[in-house]
Amino acid sequence: MDQGLRNYMVVTGGYWAFTITDGAIRMLVVLYFHLLGYSPFEVAMLFLFYEFFVIVTNLVGGWLGARIGLNLTMHIGMGLQVLALSALTVPDPWLSVPYVMLAQALSGIAKDLNKMSPKASVKTMVSDGGESKLFKWVAVLTGSKNALKGGGYFIGAALLELIGFRGALAILAVMLLLVLIVTAFLLPSGLGKMKSKPKFSQVFSRIAAINWLSAARFFLFGSRDVWFVVGLPVFLYEVLGWTFTQVGGFLALWIIGYGIVQASVPKLVRRTHHGRGPGGSTARLWAFLLALFPAAIAIGLQSGWPADQVLVIGLILFGIVFAINSAVHSYLILAYSDHEKVAMNVGFYYMANAGGRLIGTILSGLIYQLYGLAGCLWWSAGFVLLAAVLSFGLPEVKKKAAA
């Protein structure tokens, strides 16, 4: 088997395992702490440090990966996630807001060390000029990750109902520790490591296309999390009366479907690009289309249509178009980067991604508490429109840029 393909499979397997725990811990925290009597805004604040340290991690993580190797940063992330899962197994009286926020901070650092490492390493595994292969591998890695994250949502909710909060956390921690040990033996050292030691000042991108893309990414992911993180699961549980397993299962199916679509994006768009990857015009088109869906769902809810039908149909359509937007962005960040600086560019880009998630998460709890789910959806539509406008700064991809 080709060495690049073998490394890709090992990296993807480790990424999958981590992603299951990431989805599960998020669902466990949202549902368990809502059950303990926390308000939607208080639940959202539990993720404040998680999202803040994701921003910090992406700023530092790309620079760190370029200095010590992407495989090592990935395994550091796995180890920190094991610690975060274990830290939440303490008795309820210990689970104060500051304590949970600190545990979530560990999980946030872990998440984006692990997320940045596999995605940046894909660029190092694809030979020069492999523009079509790069788009395909990135889409498969990102799409499969999201499908597994959906599985994590369901696993977290189901384990909470079957064996309780602490038992679920213990099982997830043991599973991830085993994966860490296996992948540490299988991956070569120094993957993605730069030949020269980059300075920390180099983490800030000087490439205009990457800056525009990062700004668009900020609002794209803010548009999802502003209603998906807290508002939607609390609405399903509190207003529609769904059980934990039903909430987790529904969100899991949505994320799995979203991941499948994301992995299939190269096939969906390749005819329109004649074998090349997408460019700035593709990102603009799909962003403007996406803005229609949260607005339509909000109108449906405010018009008194059956909420369960509006949300199910609306979420399916939103998920399809959002997945295409995300896959195009994930390709463009690598296409605009060269091999030598890919880790730092990806780190900078995901710092913007994390910033959008942070704002979206905080607003999700606050706006839901003040204006309900429809209010969250209108904010979502506004964020998508901002992402679409910022995408006018994105150029088309030249062959030498992808190489």
C-alpha positions as CSV (number, residue, x, y, z in Angstrom):
1,M,0.0,0.0,0.0
2,D,1.2,3.5,-0.9
3,Q,2.8,5.1,2.2
4,G,0.7,8.3,1.8
5,L,-2.5,6.4,1.6
6,R,-1.6,4.3,4.6
7,N,-0.8,7.4,6.7
8,Y,-4.1,8.9,5.5
9,M,-6.1,5.9,6.7
10,V,-4.4,5.9,10.1
11,V,-4.9,9.6,10.5
12,T,-8.5,9.3,9.5
13,G,-9.1,6.4,11.9
14,G,-7.7,8.4,14.8
15,Y,-9.7,11.4,13.8
16,W,-12.9,9.3,13.7
17,A,-12.4,8.0,17.2
18,F,-11.7,11.4,18.6
19,T,-14.7,12.8,16.8
20,I,-17.1,10.3,18.4
21,T,-16.0,11.5,21.9
22,D,-16.3,15.2,20.8
23,G,-19.9,14.8,19.7
24,A,-20.8,12.6,22.7
25,I,-19.3,14.9,25.4
26,R,-21.1,17.9,23.9
27,M,-24.5,16.1,24.0
28,L,-23.8,14.8,27.5
29,V,-23.0,18.3,28.8
30,V,-26.0,20.0,27.1
31,L,-28.6,17.4,28.2
32,Y,-27.2,16.6,31.7
33,F,-26.8,20.2,32.8
34,H,-30.2,21.2,31.5
35,L,-31.5,18.3,33.5
36,L,-29.7,19.7,36.6
37,G,-31.7,23.0,36.1
38,Y,-29.3,25.2,34.2
39,S,-30.9,27.8,32.0
40,P,-30.2,27.8,28.2
41,F,-27.8,30.8,28.6
42,E,-26.0,29.0,31.5
43,V,-25.6,25.9,29.5
44,A,-24.1,28.0,26.6
45,M,-21.6,29.6,29.0
46,L,-20.3,26.1,30.0
47,F,-18.9,26.0,26.4
48,L,-17.3,29.5,26.7
49,F,-13.8,28.3,27.6
50,Y,-14.2,25.4,25.1
51,E,-14.7,27.7,22.2
52,F,-12.2,30.4,23.5
53,F,-9.4,27.9,23.8
54,V,-10.2,26.4,20.4
55,I,-9.3,29.9,19.1
56,V,-6.1,30.0,21.0
57,T,-5.2,26.4,20.1
58,N,-5.7,27.1,16.4
59,L,-3.5,30.2,16.6
60,V,-0.7,28.3,18.3
61,G,-1.4,24.8,17.0
62,G,-0.5,25.4,13.4
63,W,2.8,26.9,14.5
64,L,3.4,24.1,17.0
65,G,2.6,21.4,14.4
66,A,5.0,23.0,11.9
67,R,7.8,22.8,14.6
68,I,7.2,19.4,16.2
69,G,5.1,17.4,13.6
70,L,1.4,17.0,13.0
71,N,1.3,13.5,14.3
72,L,2.6,14.6,17.7
73,T,0.0,17.5,18.0
74,M,-2.7,15.0,17.1
75,H,-1.7,12.6,19.9
76,I,-1.4,15.5,22.5
77,G,-5.0,16.4,21.6
78,M,-6.1,12.8,22.2
79,G,-4.4,12.7,25.6
80,L,-6.0,16.0,26.7
81,Q,-9.4,14.7,25.6
82,V,-9.0,11.7,27.8
83,L,-8.2,14.0,30.7
84,A,-11.2,16.2,30.0
85,L,-13.6,13.2,29.9
86,S,-12.1,11.9,33.2
87,A,-12.4,15.2,34.9
88,L,-16.2,15.3,34.5
89,T,-16.7,11.9,36.2
90,V,-16.5,13.6,39.7
91,P,-19.6,13.8,42.0
92,D,-22.3,16.4,41.2
93,P,-21.3,18.8,44.0
94,W,-17.9,19.2,42.4
95,L,-19.5,20.1,39.0
96,S,-19.6,23.9,39.6
97,V,-19.7,26.2,36.6
98,P,-16.0,27.2,36.8
99,Y,-14.9,23.5,37.1
100,V,-17.0,22.4,34.1
101,M,-15.7,25.4,32.1
102,L,-12.1,24.3,32.8
103,A,-12.8,20.7,31.8
104,Q,-14.4,22.0,28.6
105,A,-11.3,24.2,28.0
106,L,-9.2,21.1,28.0
107,S,-11.6,19.5,25.6
108,G,-11.5,22.6,23.3
109,I,-7.7,22.5,23.2
110,A,-7.8,18.8,22.5
111,K,-10.5,19.1,19.8
112,D,-8.6,21.5,17.6
113,L,-5.2,20.1,18.1
114,N,-6.7,16.9,16.7
115,K,-8.8,18.6,14.1
116,M,-6.0,20.8,12.7
117,S,-3.5,17.9,12.5
118,P,-5.2,15.4,10.2
119,K,-6.6,18.1,7.9
120,A,-3.2,19.8,7.4
121,S,-1.4,16.5,7.1
122,V,-3.6,15.6,4.1
123,K,-1.8,18.3,2.1
124,T,1.5,16.6,2.8
125,M,0.2,13.2,1.6
126,V,-1.0,14.3,-1.8
127,S,1.6,14.7,-4.6
128,D,2.1,18.0,-6.3
129,G,-0.6,18.8,-8.8
130,G,-3.1,16.4,-7.3
131,E,-5.8,19.1,-7.3
132,S,-8.7,16.7,-7.9
133,K,-7.3,14.1,-5.4
134,L,-6.8,16.8,-2.8
135,F,-10.5,18.0,-3.1
136,K,-11.6,14.3,-2.8
137,W,-9.5,13.4,0.2
138,V,-10.4,16.6,2.1
139,A,-14.1,16.1,1.4
140,V,-13.9,12.4,2.5
141,L,-12.0,13.2,5.7
142,T,-14.3,16.1,6.7
143,G,-17.5,14.4,5.6
144,S,-16.7,11.2,7.5
145,K,-15.7,13.2,10.5
146,N,-19.1,14.9,10.6
147,A,-20.9,11.6,10.1
148,L,-19.0,10.2,13.1
149,K,-19.7,13.3,15.1
150,G,-23.4,12.7,14.5
151,G,-22.8,9.2,15.8
152,G,-21.2,10.7,18.9
153,Y,-24.3,12.8,19.5
154,F,-26.5,9.7,19.5
155,I,-24.0,7.6,21.6
156,G,-23.7,10.4,24.2
157,A,-27.5,10.7,24.5
158,A,-28.1,7.0,24.5
159,L,-25.3,6.3,27.1
160,L,-26.7,9.1,29.3
161,E,-30.1,7.3,29.3
162,L,-28.7,3.8,29.7
163,I,-25.8,4.0,32.1
164,G,-25.7,7.6,33.3
165,F,-23.4,10.6,32.9
166,R,-20.3,9.2,34.6
167,G,-20.4,5.7,33.1
168,A,-20.7,7.2,29.6
169,L,-17.7,9.5,30.2
170,A,-15.6,6.5,31.5
171,I,-16.3,4.4,28.5
172,L,-15.4,7.2,26.1
173,A,-12.1,7.9,27.9
174,V,-11.0,4.3,27.8
175,M,-11.9,3.9,24.1
176,L,-9.9,7.0,23.1
177,L,-6.9,6.1,25.2
178,L,-6.7,2.7,23.3
179,V,-6.8,4.5,19.9
180,L,-4.1,6.9,21.0
181,I,-1.8,4.0,21.8
182,V,-2.4,2.3,18.5
183,T,-2.0,5.4,16.2
184,A,1.1,6.4,18.0
185,F,2.8,3.2,16.9
186,L,1.5,3.4,13.3
187,L,2.3,6.9,12.3
188,P,5.8,8.1,11.3
189,S,7.4,10.9,13.3
190,G,7.8,14.4,11.9
191,L,4.7,14.4,9.7
192,G,4.1,18.0,8.5
193,K,7.1,19.3,10.3
194,M,8.8,22.3,8.6
195,K,12.5,22.1,7.7
196,S,13.1,25.5,9.1
197,K,11.7,26.5,12.5
198,P,8.9,29.1,11.9
199,K,8.7,32.2,14.0
200,F,5.5,32.7,16.0
201,S,4.7,35.9,14.1
202,Q,4.3,33.8,11.0
203,V,1.0,32.3,12.3
204,F,-0.8,35.3,11.0
205,S,-1.5,34.9,7.3
206,R,-0.2,37.4,4.8
207,I,-2.2,35.8,1.9
208,A,-5.3,37.9,1.1
209,A,-7.3,34.9,-0.1
210,I,-6.8,33.1,3.2
211,N,-7.8,36.1,5.2
212,W,-11.0,36.6,3.2
213,L,-11.7,32.9,3.5
214,S,-11.1,32.9,7.2
215,A,-13.5,35.8,7.7
216,A,-16.2,34.1,5.6
217,R,-15.6,30.9,7.7
218,F,-16.2,32.9,10.9
219,F,-19.7,33.8,9.9
220,L,-20.5,30.5,8.2
221,F,-20.0,28.5,11.4
222,G,-21.4,31.2,13.6
223,S,-24.6,30.8,11.5
224,R,-24.9,27.1,12.4
225,D,-24.0,27.2,16.0
226,V,-26.2,30.3,16.8
227,W,-29.2,27.9,16.7
228,F,-27.8,24.4,16.7
229,V,-25.7,24.2,19.9
230,V,-28.2,25.2,22.6
231,G,-31.4,26.5,21.1
232,L,-32.3,23.5,19.0
233,P,-31.7,20.6,21.5
234,V,-33.4,22.6,24.3
235,F,-36.4,23.4,22.1
236,L,-36.8,19.8,21.1
237,Y,-36.6,18.6,24.7
238,E,-38.5,21.4,26.4
239,V,-41.1,22.5,23.9
240,L,-41.7,19.5,21.7
241,G,-41.3,17.0,24.7
242,W,-38.7,14.7,23.0
243,T,-36.6,12.3,25.2
244,F,-32.9,12.5,25.5
245,T,-32.5,9.6,23.0
246,Q,-34.8,11.1,20.5
247,V,-33.0,14.5,20.7
248,G,-29.6,12.8,20.4
249,G,-30.8,10.5,17.7
250,F,-32.3,13.2,15.6
251,L,-29.2,15.5,15.8
252,A,-27.0,12.4,15.1
253,L,-29.0,11.6,11.9
254,W,-28.7,15.2,10.8
255,I,-25.0,15.4,11.3
256,I,-24.4,11.9,9.7
257,G,-26.4,13.0,6.7
258,Y,-24.5,16.3,6.6
259,G,-21.3,14.3,6.7
260,I,-22.4,12.0,3.8
261,V,-23.3,15.0,1.7
262,Q,-19.9,16.7,2.5
263,A,-18.0,13.6,1.5
264,S,-19.9,13.5,-1.8
265,V,-19.4,17.1,-2.7
266,P,-16.5,16.4,-5.2
267,K,-18.9,14.3,-7.3
268,L,-21.7,16.9,-7.0
269,V,-19.6,19.8,-8.3
270,R,-16.8,18.2,-10.5
271,R,-18.8,18.5,-13.7
272,T,-19.1,22.2,-13.4
273,H,-15.3,22.6,-12.8
274,H,-14.0,20.2,-15.5
275,G,-11.8,18.2,-13.2
276,R,-10.6,21.2,-11.2
277,G,-11.5,22.1,-7.7
278,P,-14.0,24.9,-6.9
279,G,-13.1,28.5,-6.5
280,G,-14.3,31.8,-5.0
281,S,-17.4,31.9,-7.3
282,T,-18.6,28.5,-6.0
283,A,-18.2,29.7,-2.4
284,R,-20.3,32.8,-3.1
285,L,-23.1,30.9,-4.9
286,W,-23.7,28.4,-2.2
287,A,-23.4,30.9,0.6
288,F,-26.2,33.0,-0.8
289,L,-28.4,29.9,-1.3
290,L,-27.8,28.8,2.3
291,A,-29.1,32.1,3.7
292,L,-32.6,31.3,2.4
293,F,-33.1,28.2,4.6
294,P,-32.8,29.6,8.2
295,A,-35.0,32.5,7.2
296,A,-37.6,30.1,5.7
297,I,-37.6,27.9,8.9
298,A,-38.0,31.0,11.1
299,I,-41.0,32.2,9.0
300,G,-42.5,28.7,9.2
301,L,-42.2,28.7,13.0
302,Q,-43.6,32.2,13.4
303,S,-46.5,31.4,11.1
304,G,-47.7,28.6,13.4
305,W,-46.9,25.7,11.1
306,P,-46.2,22.3,12.8
307,A,-42.9,22.9,14.5
308,D,-41.7,19.3,14.2
309,Q,-42.3,19.2,10.4
310,V,-40.8,22.6,9.8
311,L,-37.6,21.7,11.7
312,V,-37.2,18.3,10.2
313,I,-37.6,19.4,6.6
314,G,-35.8,22.7,7.1
315,L,-32.8,21.0,8.8
316,I,-32.4,18.5,6.0
317,L,-32.3,21.2,3.4
318,F,-30.1,23.5,5.5
319,G,-27.7,20.5,6.2
320,I,-27.3,19.7,2.5
321,V,-26.4,23.2,1.5
322,F,-24.3,23.9,4.6
323,A,-22.3,20.7,3.9
324,I,-21.5,21.9,0.4
325,N,-20.4,25.3,1.8
326,S,-18.2,23.7,4.4
327,A,-16.6,21.3,1.9
328,V,-15.7,24.0,-0.5
329,H,-14.1,26.1,2.3
330,S,-12.1,23.1,3.5
331,Y,-10.7,22.5,0.0
332,L,-10.0,26.2,-0.6
333,I,-7.8,26.6,2.5
334,L,-5.5,23.9,1.3
335,A,-5.6,25.0,-2.3
336,Y,-4.6,28.5,-1.3
337,S,-1.7,27.2,0.8
338,D,1.7,25.8,-0.1
339,H,3.1,22.6,1.4
340,E,5.6,24.3,3.6
341,K,3.2,26.6,5.4
342,V,0.0,24.5,5.3
343,A,-0.1,23.7,9.0
344,M,0.1,27.4,10.0
345,N,-2.5,28.5,7.4
346,V,-4.9,25.8,8.5
347,G,-4.4,26.8,12.1
348,F,-5.1,30.4,11.3
349,Y,-8.2,29.4,9.3
350,Y,-9.6,27.2,12.0
351,M,-8.9,30.0,14.5
352,A,-11.5,32.0,12.6
353,N,-13.8,28.9,12.5
354,A,-13.5,28.6,16.2
355,G,-14.2,32.3,16.7
356,G,-17.5,31.9,14.8
357,R,-18.4,28.9,16.9
358,L,-17.7,30.9,20.1
359,I,-19.9,33.8,19.1
360,G,-22.6,31.4,17.8
361,T,-22.5,29.3,21.0
362,I,-22.9,32.3,23.3
363,L,-25.6,33.8,21.2
364,S,-27.4,30.5,20.9
365,G,-28.2,30.4,24.6
366,L,-28.7,34.2,25.0
367,I,-31.0,34.7,21.9
368,Y,-33.0,31.5,22.6
369,Q,-33.6,32.7,26.2
370,L,-34.8,36.2,24.9
371,Y,-36.4,35.5,21.6
372,G,-36.8,31.7,21.2
373,L,-35.6,29.5,18.3
374,A,-37.0,31.8,15.6
375,G,-34.8,34.6,16.9
376,C,-31.8,32.3,16.6
377,L,-32.7,31.4,13.1
378,W,-32.9,35.1,12.0
379,W,-29.5,35.7,13.4
380,S,-28.3,32.6,11.5
381,A,-29.6,34.0,8.2
382,G,-27.8,37.3,8.8
383,F,-24.5,35.6,9.5
384,V,-24.7,33.6,6.3
385,L,-25.3,36.7,4.3
386,L,-22.2,38.2,5.8
387,A,-20.2,35.1,4.8
388,A,-21.5,35.4,1.3
389,V,-20.5,39.1,1.0
390,L,-17.0,38.4,2.3
391,S,-16.6,35.6,-0.3
392,F,-16.4,38.3,-3.0
393,G,-12.8,38.6,-1.9
394,L,-12.0,34.9,-2.8
395,P,-10.2,34.3,-6.1
396,E,-10.5,31.3,-8.4
397,V,-7.9,28.5,-7.8
398,K,-4.9,28.4,-10.1
399,K,-3.3,25.1,-10.8
400,K,0.0,26.1,-9.3
401,A,-1.7,27.2,-6.1
402,A,-3.2,23.8,-5.6
403,A,0.1,22.2,-6.3
